[in-house]
Amino acid sequence: MLGNGLQGSLLGIRANLEGFPTAVTGFVMSGYYLGFLIGSIVAPKILATVGHVRVFAALASLASSSALLHAVIPDPYIWTVFRIVTGFSFAGLYIVSESWLNDAATNETRGRILSFYMFIVYGAMAAGQFLLTVSDPMGYNLFVIISVLVSLALIPTALSASPAPSIETPKKLGIRRLFAISPLGVVGMTVVGVAQGAFFSMAAVYGSMIGLTLPQISLFICVSIIGGAVLQMPIGRLSDRFDRRKVLTVVTLLSAAAATLVLFVEGMDSKIPFMVVVTLFGGLSMPLYSLCIAHTNDHLEPDEMVAASSGLILMNGMGAVAGPFLISLLMASYGAMAFFSFLTVAHLFIGIFAIVRMSMSEPTPLEDQNDFVAMPVRSGPIAATMNPEAEEWDEEPDLEPEPNTWFTGLSKASMSILEDSGDDDDEEAMHGDLTDDGPALWGRNG
């Protein structure tokens, strides 16, 4: 994560120094999230045949080599390919790490392990920003440091005496059915992906455009990450005590307000107000990821949460692919002010959609809400299985797919519901929503 945190910011700065057009830089940076999305789908299948240690070694080597090649070939089209490769590699590295953690976790330790995992992800991402000041971004040294850091991650894995865990890819709910369960969860996670993908990819470019020095850019990105880590649990605890939708709405509208306030302080000679407001923005914006998952889980049974979270993470990833490119187009046309203006609009959209949803459906009773669980923003699909509120699908044998039915992925439970209902409309609805990723669920107001 030290190497990954450094690389994302370094490439934004280096692209600006190389004279890449802003829109082209956004396209390049989107490549990481596209590769991550592909890797999240493909890597578990590779793991099942090759094994954890070999996959981790191969992908870490690939990510390490890709980091060096950025310095050798500073071309935007080649960089896009390298970013896709890097995203693919890190998706697999996340999945291997999360699989090992999940396999080692018990019901009693799962929550603590997830919290420590999030601390490592956020802490290392934040610390990686300060490595930007170690050497000249136009040179080779920082790319070498990234390569070395990623390569060092091989050592504990290669020397581990622990048995490799079995890989169990979380099933997913069809997106239409997931939307029927929780429209706010799906829309919120997608737009959060757009906003956070845009922020992390283009923050360094924005910092360069407003004249921040290299140490100031490092601090700017670092404090936003730290703010998100610090406010995760306080905001989460509030959402446990009150209607979660209201908390989500207030938090996203405050995020929009903080993003707007940045526009008024970014030009000040003193950068202290700017850093304070950016810290507040990160602290309010980053917990939205976990809030959307928690809100969706409030409408699910424990054995549905892993599948739903995997689907939400997929939607978040799709939003993250679009975010950097969209914001870069606006920055190319309207300058640096478009950066936080875009983030303001994104968070306002979530807030308005949440208000509309609250006017259409009743809140979940407080006693029926699940406990908030903080999830790291940059994580793979296996992280969902570490949620202590969830029950894994493999623990419920009655939900295993019927092997001989022509409904691919239809569970025994769903078949029994269909047989009992005798409702042609329900049967027709099921035919339209079945996927290979998991059993269909009946719609409900969420």
VOGU-987625 format. One record per residue (C-alpha): residue in three letters; x, y, z. Coordinates in steps of 0.2 Angstrom, whole numbers. Example, Ala and Ser with C-alpha at 12.3 -4.5 7.8 and 13.67 -1.06 7.14 Angstrom:
  dotor      X      Y      Z
    ALA     62    -22     39
    SER     68     -5     36
REM end
This chain:
  dotor      X      Y      Z
    MET      0      0      0
    LEU     15     12      2
    GLY     20      8    -16
    ASN      2     10    -22
    GLY     -2     26    -13
    LEU     15     34    -19
    GLN     12     28    -37
    GLY     -6     35    -39
    SER      0     53    -34
    LEU     17     52    -43
    LEU      9     48    -60
    GLY     -3     63    -59
    ILE     12     74    -55
    ARG     23     67    -68
    ALA      9     67    -81
    ASN      7     86    -78
    LEU     26     88    -79
    GLU     27     78    -95
    GLY     14     90   -103
    PHE      0     77   -105
    PRO    -17     86   -108
    THR    -28     85    -93
    ALA    -41     75   -101
    VAL    -28     62   -107
    THR    -21     61    -89
    GLY    -39     57    -83
    PHE    -40     43    -96
    VAL    -24     36    -91
    MET    -28     36    -72
    SER    -45     28    -76
    GLY    -35     13    -82
    TYR    -31      8    -64
    TYR    -49      6    -60
    LEU    -53     -3    -76
    GLY    -39    -16    -72
    PHE    -45    -17    -54
    LEU    -62    -21    -60
    ILE    -56    -34    -72
    GLY    -45    -41    -59
    SER    -58    -43    -46
    ILE    -68    -54    -58
    VAL    -54    -64    -65
    ALA    -41    -66    -51
    PRO    -52    -78    -40
    LYS    -53    -90    -55
    ILE    -34    -89    -57
    LEU    -32    -92    -38
    ALA    -43   -108    -39
    THR    -31   -116    -51
    VAL    -14   -109    -47
    GLY    -14   -105    -29
    HIS    -12    -90    -17
    VAL      7    -89    -15
    ARG     11    -91    -34
    VAL     -3    -79    -39
    PHE      3    -66    -26
    ALA     21    -68    -32
    ALA     17    -66    -50
    LEU      5    -51    -48
    ALA     18    -42    -36
    SER     31    -45    -49
    LEU     20    -38    -63
    ALA     15    -23    -53
    SER     33    -20    -48
    SER     39    -21    -66
    SER     25    -10    -72
    ALA     30      4    -60
    LEU     47      4    -68
    LEU     41      4    -86
    HIS     31     20    -82
    ALA     48     29    -80
    VAL     56     21    -96
    ILE     41     25   -108
    PRO     32     41   -103
    ASP     19     40   -116
    PRO      0     42   -111
    TYR     -6     27   -122
    ILE      8     15   -115
    TRP      4     22    -97
    THR    -14     18    -99
    VAL    -10      0   -103
    PHE      2      0    -88
    ARG    -11      7    -77
    ILE    -23     -7    -82
    VAL    -10    -20    -78
    THR     -6    -12    -61
    GLY    -25    -11    -57
    PHE    -27    -29    -62
    SER    -12    -34    -51
    PHE    -17    -25    -36
    ALA    -35    -32    -37
    GLY    -27    -49    -36
    LEU    -15    -44    -22
    TYR    -30    -38    -12
    ILE    -40    -54    -15
    VAL    -25    -65     -9
    SER    -22    -55      7
    GLU    -41    -54     11
    SER    -43    -72      8
    TRP    -29    -76     20
    LEU    -36    -64     33
    ASN    -54    -71     31
    ASP    -47    -89     33
    ALA    -38    -85     49
    ALA    -53    -75     56
    THR    -65    -82     69
    ASN    -82    -74     73
    GLU    -74    -67     88
    THR    -59    -59     79
    ARG    -67    -55     62
    GLY    -72    -37     67
    ARG    -54    -33     74
    ILE    -45    -40     60
    LEU    -56    -30     48
    SER    -52    -14     58
    PHE    -34    -17     58
    TYR    -34    -21     39
    MET    -42     -4     36
    PHE    -29      4     47
    ILE    -15     -3     37
    VAL    -24      2     20
    TYR    -27     20     25
    GLY    -11     22     35
    ALA      0     16     21
    MET     -9     25      8
    ALA     -7     41     18
    ALA     11     38     22
    GLY     15     34      4
    GLN     11     52      0
    PHE     26     59      9
    LEU     38     48     -1
    LEU     34     61    -15
    THR     47     72     -7
    VAL     61     60     -7
    SER     66     63    -25
    ASP     63     73    -41
    PRO     47     67    -49
    MET     55     69    -66
    GLY     68     56    -62
    TYR     68     37    -60
    ASN     71     36    -41
    LEU     53     37    -36
    PHE     48     24    -48
    VAL     62     13    -42
    ILE     56     15    -24
    ILE     38     10    -29
    SER     45     -6    -37
    VAL     56    -10    -22
    LEU     41     -8    -10
    VAL     30    -19    -20
    SER     43    -32    -22
    LEU     46    -32     -3
    ALA     28    -37     -1
    LEU     34    -54     -8
    ILE     45    -59      6
    PRO     32    -63     20
    THR     21    -71      7
    ALA     34    -82      0
    LEU     42    -87     17
    SER     25    -90     25
    ALA     23   -107     33
    SER      4   -105     34
    PRO     -7   -116     23
    ALA    -15   -107      9
    PRO    -33   -104     11
    SER    -47   -111      0
    ILE    -53    -98    -12
    GLU    -72    -95    -11
    THR    -78    -81    -23
    PRO    -93    -72    -16
    LYS   -108    -74    -26
    LYS   -117    -58    -32
    LEU   -135    -53    -34
    GLY   -141    -47    -50
    ILE   -140    -28    -51
    ARG   -158    -26    -55
    ARG   -163    -36    -40
    LEU   -150    -27    -29
    PHE   -158    -11    -35
    ALA   -175    -17    -30
    ILE   -168    -21    -13
    SER   -160     -5    -10
    PRO   -160      9    -23
    LEU   -150     21    -12
    GLY   -137      8     -9
    VAL   -134      5    -27
    VAL   -135     23    -33
    GLY   -125     29    -18
    MET   -111     16    -20
    THR   -110     20    -39
    VAL   -108     39    -37
    VAL    -97     37    -22
    GLY    -86     27    -34
    VAL    -86     41    -46
    ALA    -82     54    -33
    GLN    -68     44    -25
    GLY    -60     38    -41
    ALA    -60     55    -47
    PHE    -52     62    -31
    PHE    -38     49    -29
    SER    -34     49    -47
    MET    -33     68    -50
    ALA    -30     76    -33
    ALA    -11     78    -37
    VAL    -15     85    -54
    TYR    -27     98    -46
    GLY    -14    102    -33
    SER     -1    106    -47
    MET    -14    117    -56
    ILE    -17    128    -40
    GLY      1    130    -37
    LEU      4    118    -22
    THR     22    113    -19
    LEU     27     95    -19
    PRO     26     94      0
    GLN      9    103      0
    ILE      2     91    -12
    SER      8     76     -1
    LEU      0     84     14
    PHE    -16     88      5
    ILE    -19     70     -1
    CYS    -13     63     16
    VAL    -24     73     27
    SER    -39     69     17
    ILE    -36     50     19
    ILE    -32     53     38
    GLY    -49     63     40
    GLY    -58     48     32
    ALA    -50     35     43
    VAL    -53     46     59
    LEU    -71     50     56
    GLN    -77     32     50
    MET    -82     26     67
    PRO    -90     41     74
    ILE   -101     43     59
    GLY   -104     25     59
    ARG   -109     25     77
    LEU   -121     39     74
    SER   -129     29     60
    ASP   -132     15     72
    ARG   -142     27     84
    PHE   -152     36     71
    ASP   -161     32     54
    ARG   -146     28     44
    ARG   -153     36     28
    LYS   -154     53     37
    VAL   -136     51     43
    LEU   -131     47     26
    THR   -140     62     19
    VAL   -133     74     31
    VAL   -115     67     29
    THR   -116     68     10
    LEU   -123     86     10
    LEU   -110     91     23
    SER    -97     84     11
    ALA   -104     94     -3
    ALA   -103    110      8
    ALA    -85    106     12
    ALA    -81    104     -6
    THR    -89    120    -10
    LEU    -79    129      4
    VAL    -63    123     -3
    LEU    -66    134    -18
    PHE    -66    149     -7
    VAL    -50    145      3
    GLU    -39    137    -10
    GLY    -32    153    -16
    MET    -27    160      1
    ASP     -9    163      4
    SER     -9    152     20
    LYS    -13    134     16
    ILE    -19    130     34
    PRO    -37    134     30
    PHE    -36    124     14
    MET    -29    109     23
    VAL    -42    110     37
    VAL    -56    110     25
    VAL    -49     96     14
    THR    -47     86     30
    LEU    -65     89     34
    PHE    -70     84     16
    GLY    -61     68     17
    GLY    -68     64     34
    LEU    -85     66     28
    SER    -84     59     11
    MET    -74     43     13
    PRO    -86     35     26
    LEU   -100     36     13
    TYR    -93     20      6
    SER    -97     10     22
    LEU   -113     19     25
    CYS   -120     13      8
    ILE   -115     -5     12
    ALA   -122     -4     30
    HIS   -139      4     23
    THR   -141    -10     10
    ASN   -137    -23     24
    ASP   -151    -16     34
    HIS   -163    -24     21
    LEU   -155    -41     20
    GLU   -153    -57     30
    PRO   -136    -61     36
    ASP   -133    -74     23
    GLU   -137    -62      9
    MET   -124    -48     14
    VAL   -109    -55      6
    ALA   -117    -57    -11
    ALA   -125    -40    -10
    SER   -108    -32     -4
    SER    -99    -40    -19
    GLY   -112    -32    -30
    LEU   -111    -15    -22
    ILE    -92    -16    -24
    LEU    -94    -20    -42
    MET   -105     -4    -45
    ASN    -93      6    -35
    GLY    -79      0    -46
    MET    -88      4    -62
    GLY    -91     22    -55
    ALA    -72     23    -51
    VAL    -68     19    -69
    ALA    -79     34    -75
    GLY    -74     47    -62
    PRO    -56     51    -67
    PHE    -61     53    -85
    LEU    -76     64    -82
    ILE    -68     76    -70
    SER    -52     78    -81
    LEU    -64     83    -96
    LEU    -71     97    -84
    MET    -54    102    -78
    ALA    -48    103    -96
    SER    -62    115   -100
    TYR    -64    125    -84
    GLY    -48    123    -75
    ALA    -44    118    -57
    MET    -61    125    -50
    ALA    -69    111    -59
    PHE    -61     98    -47
    PHE    -70    102    -31
    SER    -85    108    -41
    PHE    -87     91    -48
    LEU    -86     83    -31
    THR    -99     95    -24
    VAL   -111     90    -38
    ALA   -108     72    -35
    HIS   -112     73    -16
    LEU   -127     84    -19
    PHE   -134     71    -31
    ILE   -132     57    -18
    GLY   -141     68     -5
    ILE   -155     73    -16
    PHE   -158     55    -21
    ALA   -158     50     -3
    ILE   -171     63      1
    VAL   -182     57    -13
    ARG   -180     39     -7
    MET   -185     44     11
    SER   -201     52      4
    MET   -205     35     -4
    SER   -202     22      9
    GLU   -203     20     28
    PRO   -186     19     37
    THR   -179      3     44
    PRO   -184      2     63
    LEU   -168      6     74
    GLU   -169    -11     82
    ASP   -168    -20     65
    GLN   -153    -10     59
    ASN   -137    -20     58
    ASP   -122    -13     67
    PHE   -111     -1     56
    VAL    -95    -10     50
    ALA    -81      1     43
    MET    -75     -5     26
    PRO    -59      1     18
    VAL    -62     10      2
    ARG    -49      2     -9
    SER    -53    -16     -6
    GLY    -57    -32    -15
    PRO    -73    -42    -16
    ILE    -67    -54     -2
    ALA    -66    -40     11
    ALA    -85    -42     11
    THR    -83    -59     19
    MET    -74    -51     34
    ASN    -90    -42     39
    PRO    -94    -49     56
    GLU   -113    -45     53
    ALA   -113    -57     38
    GLU   -115    -76     36
    GLU   -105    -83     22
    TRP   -115    -92      8
    ASP   -106   -108     10
    GLU   -112   -110     28
    GLU   -130   -111     22
    PRO   -132   -128     12
    ASP   -150   -125      8
    LEU   -144   -110     -3
    GLU   -132   -120    -14
    PRO   -137   -120    -32
    GLU   -148   -134    -38
    PRO   -136   -144    -49
    ASN   -148   -150    -62
    THR   -160   -136    -64
    TRP   -161   -126    -80
    PHE   -161   -110    -69
    THR   -142   -107    -68
    GLY   -138   -101    -51
    LEU   -156   -103    -44
    SER   -155   -109    -26
    LYS   -166   -122    -18
    ALA   -173   -109     -7
    SER   -178    -98    -22
    MET   -186   -114    -30
    SER   -196   -117    -15
    ILE   -203   -100    -15
    LEU   -207   -101    -33
    GLU   -217   -117    -30
    ASP   -226   -110    -15
    SER   -231    -94    -23
    GLY   -240   -100    -39
    ASP   -239    -82    -45
    ASP   -236    -80    -63
    ASP   -230    -62    -61
    ASP   -217    -67    -49
    GLU   -211    -81    -60
    GLU   -210    -69    -75
    ALA   -200    -57    -64
    MET   -188    -71    -59
    HIS   -185    -76    -77
    GLY   -179    -58    -80
    ASP   -167    -56    -66
    LEU   -158    -73    -64
    THR   -139    -72    -66
    ASP   -125    -84    -65
    ASP   -118    -75    -50
    GLY   -131    -80    -37
    PRO   -149    -84    -33
    ALA   -162    -71    -37
    LEU   -171    -62    -23
    TRP   -188    -55    -22
    GLY   -189    -36    -22
    ARG   -193    -27     -6
    ASN   -193     -8     -1
    GLY   -176     -3      3
REM end
